[in-house]
Amino acid sequence: MSLPKLQVALDHNDLASALHDAVAVGNEVDVIEAGTVCLLQVGSELIEILRSLFPDKIIVADTKCADAGGTVAKNCADRGANWMTCICAATIPTMKAAAKEIDEIQVELYGDWTFEDAEKWLEAGISQAIYHQSRDALLAGETWGEKDLAKIRRLTEMGFRVSVTGGLSVATLPLFAGIDVFTFIAGRGITQAEDPAQAARDFKAKIKEIWG
């Protein structure tokens, strides 16, 4: 079982705020995510600036792409992204087209996906998946539970590298002990902390304590 990575999600409404937090924590994390909302607001310029600031980091474009996979992925790759997300409802041809243009595709697991769908993604060469507790679900009072952990375990057993996200904090990390998590993705749990860089270091220290 390898040491999980830590990813910061720049879930901002404007470029200035996203870059402010990227500079604050970028050197403390393994992966930097150009968040969906910010990409919609300012476009792929965000990716290009992040790449210029952090030439050696993995950068994810969280496009949640549903169509025109090749076109979207090429744009993201040309701007400097390593990985790009596709929503699980996207067709296999969309995912395959995207995968030809960028290093890796991550499937975002929302809604009514099935493990039969997951087998098809693996057959198509897509081996990264992101398991969510969505912002809306968290606001509705849902929390991480055994049903989530069981699905994550099954995905890892199938051969996926599974990232997890949704209301994560240092205190929630022990819930995942014993699971081969690929990446923990935190947004406000890092960026809205009193000291974001220290918050990222605290995440990394807890990850090392549990998985190291």
Backbone as CSV, one residue per row, in Angstrom:
resi,resn,N_x,N_y,N_z,CA_x,CA_y,CA_z,C_x,C_y,C_z
1,MET,0.849,-1.185,0.000,0.000,0.000,0.000,0.892,1.245,0.000
2,SER,0.730,2.086,-1.003,1.592,3.257,-1.131,1.043,4.431,-0.319
3,LEU,1.896,5.426,-0.113,1.507,6.614,0.639,0.573,7.463,-0.215
4,PRO,-0.641,7.756,0.265,-1.552,8.591,-0.525,-0.969,9.979,-0.775
5,LYS,-1.306,10.521,-1.951,-0.940,11.886,-2.270,-1.934,12.849,-1.623
6,LEU,-1.550,14.125,-1.577,-2.449,15.183,-1.128,-2.646,16.171,-2.270
7,GLN,-3.902,16.438,-2.571,-4.270,17.361,-3.648,-5.070,18.515,-3.076
8,VAL,-4.719,19.736,-3.470,-5.521,20.888,-3.087,-6.436,21.251,-4.253
9,ALA,-7.707,21.442,-3.941,-8.694,21.842,-4.938,-8.902,23.351,-4.838
10,LEU,-8.615,24.043,-5.925,-8.795,25.494,-5.959,-10.226,25.784,-6.405
11,ASP,-11.138,25.624,-5.450,-12.568,25.789,-5.714,-12.960,27.247,-5.476
12,HIS,-12.493,28.115,-6.343,-12.688,29.551,-6.168,-13.577,30.113,-7.270
13,ASN,-14.084,31.298,-7.009,-14.918,31.975,-7.995,-14.139,32.945,-8.877
14,ASP,-12.895,33.239,-8.518,-12.131,34.213,-9.285,-10.663,33.812,-9.319
15,LEU,-9.984,34.321,-10.319,-8.597,33.953,-10.554,-7.677,34.412,-9.435
16,ALA,-7.866,35.625,-8.965,-6.969,36.173,-7.946,-6.984,35.334,-6.678
17,SER,-8.163,34.938,-6.226,-8.263,34.134,-5.012,-7.647,32.756,-5.211
18,ALA,-7.888,32.179,-6.376,-7.320,30.860,-6.660,-5.797,30.908,-6.643
19,LEU,-5.234,31.919,-7.264,-3.780,32.019,-7.318,-3.188,32.357,-5.957
20,HIS,-3.899,33.152,-5.181,-3.438,33.473,-3.826,-3.267,32.193,-3.013
21,ASP,-4.280,31.319,-3.068,-4.204,30.083,-2.293,-3.233,29.083,-2.910
22,ALA,-3.117,29.103,-4.230,-2.150,28.214,-4.873,-0.732,28.542,-4.409
23,VAL,-0.411,29.819,-4.375,0.923,30.233,-3.926,1.134,29.870,-2.459
24,ALA,0.064,29.964,-1.657,0.183,29.688,-0.225,0.467,28.220,0.058
25,VAL,-0.093,27.316,-0.727,-0.003,25.893,-0.379,0.624,25.012,-1.447
26,GLY,0.888,25.564,-2.628,1.326,24.729,-3.743,2.562,23.901,-3.470
27,ASN,3.491,24.439,-2.705,4.715,23.694,-2.424,4.539,22.647,-1.333
28,GLU,3.386,22.641,-0.666,3.122,21.699,0.423,2.346,20.464,-0.031
29,VAL,1.793,20.504,-1.236,0.932,19.414,-1.709,1.593,18.709,-2.887
30,ASP,1.001,17.575,-3.277,1.529,16.796,-4.392,0.858,17.135,-5.715
31,VAL,-0.425,17.504,-5.631,-1.242,17.738,-6.823,-2.011,19.036,-6.637
32,ILE,-2.083,19.842,-7.702,-2.826,21.099,-7.665,-3.963,21.010,-8.671
33,GLU,-5.165,21.279,-8.191,-6.356,21.152,-9.031,-6.896,22.515,-9.444
34,ALA,-6.999,22.708,-10.747,-7.739,23.846,-11.286,-9.217,23.492,-11.193
35,GLY,-9.912,24.094,-10.232,-11.272,23.682,-9.906,-12.293,24.012,-10.980
36,THR,-13.383,23.268,-10.960,-14.418,23.392,-11.981,-14.980,24.795,-12.067
37,VAL,-15.368,25.350,-10.930,-16.015,26.664,-10.936,-15.068,27.728,-11.469
38,CYS,-13.825,27.686,-11.030,-12.860,28.686,-11.477,-12.562,28.532,-12.967
39,LEU,-12.476,27.306,-13.456,-12.278,27.097,-14.886,-13.437,27.674,-15.696
40,LEU,-14.647,27.504,-15.182,-15.807,28.061,-15.874,-15.795,29.584,-15.863
41,GLN,-15.264,30.149,-14.798,-15.229,31.603,-14.673,-14.145,32.228,-15.535
42,VAL,-12.956,31.660,-15.516,-11.819,32.339,-16.144,-11.207,31.573,-17.306
43,GLY,-11.605,30.307,-17.499,-11.067,29.531,-18.598,-9.734,28.882,-18.278
44,SER,-9.135,28.281,-19.303,-7.935,27.479,-19.098,-6.683,28.320,-18.857
45,GLU,-6.828,29.631,-18.853,-5.709,30.481,-18.424,-5.250,30.088,-17.024
46,LEU,-6.193,29.663,-16.196,-5.853,29.225,-14.845,-4.821,28.106,-14.881
47,ILE,-5.015,27.136,-15.762,-4.073,26.021,-15.873,-2.695,26.533,-16.272
48,GLU,-2.658,27.414,-17.247,-1.391,27.923,-17.751,-0.598,28.661,-16.666
49,ILE,-1.303,29.449,-15.863,-0.618,30.184,-14.795,-0.126,29.225,-13.718
50,LEU,-0.950,28.245,-13.359,-0.516,27.264,-12.364,0.728,26.520,-12.835
51,ARG,0.761,26.171,-14.118,1.937,25.466,-14.644,3.175,26.359,-14.581
52,SER,3.012,27.632,-14.855,4.168,28.530,-14.796,4.670,28.696,-13.365
53,LEU,3.745,28.669,-12.405,4.124,28.815,-11.001,4.725,27.535,-10.430
54,PHE,4.233,26.390,-10.905,4.638,25.100,-10.341,5.006,24.132,-11.462
55,PRO,6.174,24.336,-12.061,6.546,23.530,-13.229,6.705,22.045,-12.950
56,ASP,6.916,21.668,-11.692,7.181,20.261,-11.383,6.022,19.548,-10.688
57,LYS,4.908,20.239,-10.515,3.762,19.624,-9.829,2.807,18.966,-10.826
58,ILE,2.079,17.959,-10.350,0.967,17.419,-11.127,-0.172,18.433,-11.065
59,ILE,-0.701,18.796,-12.230,-1.824,19.731,-12.294,-3.010,19.027,-12.944
60,VAL,-4.149,19.108,-12.266,-5.389,18.493,-12.733,-6.356,19.576,-13.189
61,ALA,-6.918,19.385,-14.355,-8.000,20.249,-14.825,-9.320,19.559,-14.507
62,ASP,-10.038,20.091,-13.534,-11.286,19.454,-13.099,-12.441,19.939,-13.969
63,THR,-12.410,19.502,-15.228,-13.415,19.955,-16.191,-14.747,19.230,-16.051
64,LYS,-14.721,18.041,-15.433,-15.910,17.182,-15.410,-16.492,17.037,-16.822
65,CYS,-15.598,16.789,-17.760,-15.965,16.773,-19.175,-17.016,15.695,-19.462
66,ALA,-18.033,16.076,-20.240,-19.096,15.143,-20.614,-19.140,14.886,-22.113
67,ASP,-18.480,15.724,-22.899,-18.547,15.616,-24.350,-17.317,16.316,-24.928
68,ALA,-17.079,16.120,-26.211,-15.941,16.736,-26.903,-14.642,16.468,-26.142
69,GLY,-14.476,15.231,-25.720,-13.363,14.888,-24.853,-12.003,15.207,-25.438
70,GLY,-11.798,14.888,-26.701,-10.511,15.137,-27.314,-10.165,16.613,-27.373
71,THR,-11.146,17.425,-27.744,-10.926,18.867,-27.848,-10.624,19.481,-26.493
72,VAL,-11.430,19.120,-25.494,-11.238,19.675,-24.159,-9.898,19.230,-23.585
73,ALA,-9.568,17.944,-23.730,-8.318,17.431,-23.180,-7.101,18.053,-23.848
74,LYS,-7.154,18.245,-25.157,-6.017,18.850,-25.855,-5.803,20.283,-25.371
75,ASN,-6.878,21.022,-25.184,-6.753,22.385,-24.680,-6.105,22.390,-23.300
76,CYS,-6.573,21.491,-22.435,-6.016,21.431,-21.075,-4.548,21.021,-21.104
77,ALA,-4.215,20.032,-21.931,-2.831,19.579,-22.019,-1.926,20.668,-22.594
78,ASP,-2.419,21.362,-23.609,-1.628,22.432,-24.207,-1.346,23.542,-23.200
79,ARG,-2.255,23.739,-22.257,-2.066,24.758,-21.224,-1.199,24.272,-20.067
80,GLY,-0.952,22.953,-20.017,-0.032,22.451,-19.007,-0.591,21.447,-18.020
81,ALA,-1.828,20.994,-18.215,-2.405,20.010,-17.293,-1.849,18.617,-17.581
82,ASN,-1.652,17.852,-16.506,-1.256,16.448,-16.627,-2.463,15.526,-16.715
83,TRP,-3.453,15.808,-15.892,-4.654,14.985,-15.814,-5.884,15.851,-16.051
84,MET,-6.989,15.195,-16.423,-8.264,15.881,-16.609,-9.389,14.972,-16.143
85,THR,-10.429,15.557,-15.594,-11.559,14.744,-15.140,-12.650,14.671,-16.197
86,CYS,-13.281,13.497,-16.266,-14.503,13.281,-17.050,-15.598,12.837,-16.094
87,ILE,-16.779,13.348,-16.273,-17.906,12.912,-15.458,-18.255,11.476,-15.834
88,CYS,-18.716,10.702,-14.878,-18.954,9.279,-15.119,-20.045,9.016,-16.150
89,ALA,-20.892,10.020,-16.411,-21.941,9.853,-17.419,-21.413,10.011,-18.842
90,ALA,-20.177,10.459,-18.991,-19.603,10.589,-20.330,-19.512,9.221,-20.993
91,THR,-19.612,9.217,-22.311,-19.522,7.954,-23.035,-18.083,7.445,-23.062
92,ILE,-17.935,6.166,-23.298,-16.604,5.586,-23.441,-15.833,6.256,-24.585
93,PRO,-16.455,6.510,-25.765,-15.713,7.221,-26.809,-15.218,8.596,-26.378
94,THR,-16.011,9.301,-25.574,-15.565,10.603,-25.070,-14.338,10.438,-24.190
95,MET,-14.374,9.464,-23.291,-13.233,9.234,-22.407,-12.006,8.802,-23.194
96,LYS,-12.176,7.923,-24.161,-11.049,7.461,-24.956,-10.440,8.608,-25.760
97,ALA,-11.287,9.450,-26.336,-10.792,10.588,-27.104,-9.987,11.523,-26.216
98,ALA,-10.479,11.730,-25.003,-9.765,12.589,-24.062,-8.424,11.976,-23.682
99,ALA,-8.425,10.675,-23.441,-7.211,9.990,-22.985,-6.093,10.038,-24.019
100,LYS,-6.428,10.222,-25.287,-5.405,10.312,-26.336,-4.655,11.638,-26.294
101,GLU,-5.240,12.639,-25.620,-4.691,13.996,-25.696,-4.013,14.472,-24.415
102,ILE,-4.103,13.688,-23.342,-3.560,14.122,-22.058,-3.011,12.905,-21.337
103,ASP,-2.181,13.120,-20.345,-1.504,11.983,-19.699,-2.479,10.985,-19.099
104,GLU,-3.466,11.488,-18.333,-4.421,10.574,-17.704,-5.783,11.228,-17.546
105,ILE,-6.804,10.385,-17.585,-8.186,10.797,-17.323,-8.613,10.208,-15.988
106,GLN,-9.295,11.027,-15.209,-9.905,10.574,-13.957,-11.422,10.604,-14.136
107,VAL,-12.082,9.518,-13.766,-13.543,9.467,-13.843,-14.127,9.983,-12.531
108,GLU,-14.963,10.988,-12.629,-15.628,11.567,-11.453,-16.916,10.795,-11.179
109,LEU,-17.008,10.198,-9.995,-18.130,9.322,-9.677,-19.245,10.104,-8.983
110,TYR,-20.235,10.445,-9.773,-21.433,11.113,-9.269,-22.657,10.313,-9.687
111,GLY,-23.711,10.396,-8.903,-24.998,9.854,-9.343,-25.049,8.341,-9.429
112,ASP,-25.699,7.833,-10.471,-26.070,6.423,-10.549,-25.105,5.588,-11.389
113,TRP,-23.812,5.728,-11.149,-22.858,4.854,-11.815,-22.930,3.451,-11.211
114,THR,-22.455,2.468,-11.948,-22.475,1.084,-11.470,-21.079,0.472,-11.599
115,PHE,-20.887,-0.664,-10.942,-19.606,-1.351,-11.071,-19.455,-1.980,-12.466
116,GLU,-20.577,-2.215,-13.147,-20.498,-2.653,-14.544,-19.930,-1.525,-15.404
117,ASP,-20.353,-0.281,-15.118,-19.748,0.873,-15.791,-18.251,0.912,-15.522
118,ALA,-17.893,0.682,-14.268,-16.485,0.751,-13.874,-15.643,-0.266,-14.642
119,GLU,-16.182,-1.458,-14.862,-15.452,-2.458,-15.639,-15.186,-1.953,-17.058
120,LYS,-16.164,-1.251,-17.627,-15.992,-0.718,-18.982,-14.915,0.359,-19.022
121,TRP,-14.842,1.172,-17.949,-13.787,2.196,-17.910,-12.416,1.538,-17.863
122,LEU,-12.288,0.494,-17.050,-11.014,-0.217,-16.981,-10.656,-0.819,-18.338
123,GLU,-11.634,-1.415,-18.993,-11.395,-2.011,-20.316,-10.960,-0.955,-21.323
124,ALA,-11.420,0.298,-21.107,-11.059,1.402,-22.007,-9.718,2.022,-21.639
125,GLY,-9.085,1.512,-20.587,-7.778,2.016,-20.192,-7.817,3.152,-19.192
126,ILE,-8.984,3.402,-18.601,-9.136,4.462,-17.600,-9.047,3.828,-16.222
127,SER,-7.989,4.142,-15.473,-7.788,3.459,-14.192,-7.755,4.397,-12.992
128,GLN,-8.087,5.670,-13.199,-8.221,6.588,-12.075,-9.690,6.936,-11.878
129,ALA,-10.131,6.908,-10.637,-11.503,7.284,-10.311,-11.488,8.178,-9.080
130,ILE,-12.448,9.089,-9.019,-12.577,9.993,-7.881,-13.916,9.736,-7.212
131,TYR,-13.860,9.306,-5.960,-15.075,9.029,-5.197,-15.438,10.263,-4.374
132,HIS,-16.684,10.696,-4.512,-17.135,11.959,-3.941,-18.131,11.798,-2.813
133,GLN,-17.999,12.688,-1.849,-19.148,13.193,-1.126,-19.284,14.619,-1.649
134,SER,-20.290,14.896,-2.439,-20.376,16.190,-3.093,-20.691,17.296,-2.097
135,ARG,-20.385,18.522,-2.495,-20.675,19.681,-1.651,-22.163,19.731,-1.311
136,ASP,-23.008,19.469,-2.301,-24.451,19.525,-2.056,-24.894,18.443,-1.081
137,ALA,-24.296,17.241,-1.194,-24.638,16.156,-0.273,-24.224,16.503,1.145
138,LEU,-23.042,17.079,1.275,-22.568,17.457,2.605,-23.452,18.527,3.228
139,LEU,-23.869,19.483,2.404,-24.756,20.532,2.908,-26.115,19.965,3.320
140,ALA,-26.490,18.852,2.675,-27.756,18.204,3.018,-27.636,17.305,4.240
141,GLY,-26.459,17.249,4.833,-26.280,16.506,6.077,-25.708,15.116,5.934
142,GLU,-25.340,14.704,4.703,-24.755,13.382,4.525,-23.309,13.374,5.016
143,THR,-22.853,12.228,5.491,-21.475,12.103,5.975,-20.864,10.818,5.412
144,TRP,-19.540,10.713,5.544,-18.867,9.492,5.124,-19.323,8.327,5.991
145,GLY,-19.572,7.186,5.352,-20.019,6.018,6.096,-19.495,4.737,5.486
146,GLU,-19.873,3.611,6.072,-19.370,2.322,5.626,-19.768,2.026,4.186
147,LYS,-20.933,2.511,3.763,-21.348,2.269,2.373,-20.358,2.905,1.396
148,ASP,-19.826,4.076,1.773,-18.823,4.725,0.932,-17.518,3.951,0.958
149,LEU,-17.092,3.566,2.151,-15.818,2.861,2.288,-15.846,1.523,1.554
150,ALA,-16.981,0.852,1.587,-17.103,-0.434,0.896,-16.952,-0.257,-0.619
151,LYS,-17.534,0.816,-1.151,-17.412,1.072,-2.585,-15.978,1.420,-2.958
152,ILE,-15.323,2.200,-2.113,-13.936,2.564,-2.381,-13.057,1.323,-2.371
153,ARG,-13.258,0.465,-1.377,-12.482,-0.783,-1.314,-12.686,-1.616,-2.584
154,ARG,-13.931,-1.736,-3.001,-14.217,-2.564,-4.180,-13.549,-1.983,-5.424
155,LEU,-13.587,-0.674,-5.558,-12.939,-0.041,-6.711,-11.438,-0.299,-6.709
156,THR,-10.816,-0.201,-5.538,-9.374,-0.452,-5.473,-9.073,-1.921,-5.786
157,GLU,-9.936,-2.814,-5.337,-9.744,-4.231,-5.619,-9.885,-4.544,-7.109
158,MET,-10.708,-3.734,-7.801,-10.873,-3.898,-9.242,-9.643,-3.429,-10.005
159,GLY,-8.835,-2.600,-9.369,-7.639,-2.104,-10.031,-7.586,-0.604,-10.237
160,PHE,-8.565,0.109,-9.717,-8.560,1.565,-9.833,-7.623,2.191,-8.815
161,ARG,-7.018,3.299,-9.197,-6.382,4.206,-8.251,-7.459,5.224,-7.867
162,VAL,-7.899,5.150,-6.628,-9.077,5.902,-6.204,-8.674,7.103,-5.359
163,SER,-9.092,8.269,-5.795,-8.969,9.478,-4.995,-10.299,9.734,-4.308
164,VAL,-10.240,10.339,-3.126,-11.467,10.622,-2.391,-11.524,12.101,-2.043
165,THR,-12.752,12.620,-2.018,-12.925,14.043,-1.746,-14.330,14.306,-1.224
166,GLY,-14.444,15.406,-0.500,-15.746,15.829,0.007,-15.717,16.057,1.500
167,GLY,-15.521,17.302,1.904,-15.547,17.634,3.321,-14.456,16.983,4.141
168,LEU,-13.312,16.706,3.532,-12.235,16.034,4.259,-11.525,16.988,5.211
169,SER,-11.121,16.428,6.328,-10.290,17.135,7.295,-9.283,16.141,7.841
170,VAL,-8.318,16.633,8.608,-7.359,15.728,9.230,-8.089,14.706,10.097
171,ALA,-9.157,15.142,10.749,-9.898,14.248,11.646,-10.617,13.125,10.912
172,THR,-10.935,13.320,9.614,-11.650,12.274,8.870,-10.707,11.238,8.269
173,LEU,-9.428,11.526,8.186,-8.508,10.608,7.511,-8.470,9.212,8.128
174,PRO,-8.538,9.062,9.464,-8.505,7.704,10.020,-9.651,6.810,9.549
175,LEU,-10.752,7.381,9.050,-11.850,6.568,8.521,-11.370,5.667,7.379
176,PHE,-10.340,6.114,6.668,-9.887,5.417,5.469,-8.689,4.503,5.735
177,ALA,-8.312,4.360,6.991,-7.170,3.509,7.336,-7.380,2.096,6.793
178,GLY,-6.344,1.533,6.214,-6.430,0.191,5.657,-6.903,0.150,4.218
179,ILE,-7.266,1.299,3.652,-7.699,1.375,2.258,-6.584,2.009,1.438
180,ASP,-6.341,1.469,0.271,-5.255,1.938,-0.582,-5.704,3.173,-1.368
181,VAL,-5.892,4.277,-0.657,-6.318,5.530,-1.291,-5.159,6.098,-2.105
182,PHE,-5.454,6.528,-3.316,-4.423,7.096,-4.188,-4.135,8.555,-3.826
183,THR,-5.197,9.349,-3.654,-5.044,10.774,-3.353,-6.194,11.240,-2.478
184,PHE,-5.885,12.043,-1.490,-6.907,12.770,-0.743,-6.988,14.177,-1.322
185,ILE,-8.197,14.586,-1.662,-8.420,15.890,-2.280,-9.153,16.776,-1.286
186,ALA,-8.525,17.876,-0.907,-9.123,18.803,0.049,-9.152,20.202,-0.555
187,GLY,-10.275,20.873,-0.373,-10.401,22.251,-0.820,-10.402,23.190,0.357
188,ARG,-11.608,23.495,0.841,-11.750,24.459,1.938,-11.068,23.979,3.213
189,GLY,-10.924,22.647,3.377,-10.226,22.128,4.547,-8.789,22.598,4.631
190,ILE,-8.241,23.010,3.503,-6.899,23.595,3.464,-6.966,25.099,3.234
191,THR,-7.654,25.504,2.167,-7.571,26.906,1.750,-8.255,27.874,2.702
192,GLN,-9.250,27.385,3.466,-9.941,28.271,4.393,-9.433,28.149,5.828
193,ALA,-8.352,27.400,6.007,-7.744,27.306,7.336,-7.066,28.625,7.689
194,GLU,-6.876,28.853,8.970,-6.211,30.075,9.420,-4.804,30.171,8.838
195,ASP,-4.126,29.019,8.752,-2.803,28.945,8.144,-2.850,27.815,7.115
196,PRO,-3.184,28.122,5.840,-3.358,27.069,4.846,-2.133,26.175,4.659
197,ALA,-0.947,26.762,4.663,0.253,25.942,4.481,0.409,24.947,5.623
198,GLN,0.148,25.401,6.850,0.242,24.495,7.990,-0.850,23.429,7.922
199,ALA,-2.028,23.817,7.452,-3.110,22.842,7.297,-2.691,21.737,6.331
200,ALA,-2.049,22.118,5.231,-1.567,21.114,4.280,-0.510,20.223,4.916
201,ARG,0.386,20.820,5.687,1.410,20.017,6.372,0.777,19.067,7.375
202,ASP,-0.275,19.512,8.042,-0.977,18.647,8.997,-1.621,17.457,8.281
203,PHE,-2.218,17.707,7.112,-2.774,16.611,6.309,-1.673,15.610,5.965
204,LYS,-0.546,16.120,5.483,0.548,15.240,5.066,1.085,14.427,6.237
205,ALA,1.186,15.077,7.396,1.699,14.374,8.574,0.764,13.251,8.998
206,LYS,-0.550,13.512,8.943,-1.523,12.484,9.327,-1.524,11.335,8.315
207,ILE,-1.406,11.669,7.039,-1.325,10.631,6.005,-0.105,9.737,6.263
208,LYS,1.028,10.349,6.572,2.239,9.565,6.830,2.077,8.724,8.082
209,GLU,1.403,9.279,9.086,1.189,8.527,10.344,0.365,7.281,10.090
210,ILE,-0.663,7.391,9.254,-1.585,6.267,9.046,-1.067,5.288,7.994
211,TRP,-0.515,5.801,6.896,-0.128,4.940,5.771,1.376,4.724,5.670
212,GLY,2.134,5.485,6.471,3.590,5.382,6.350,4.145,4.148,7.035
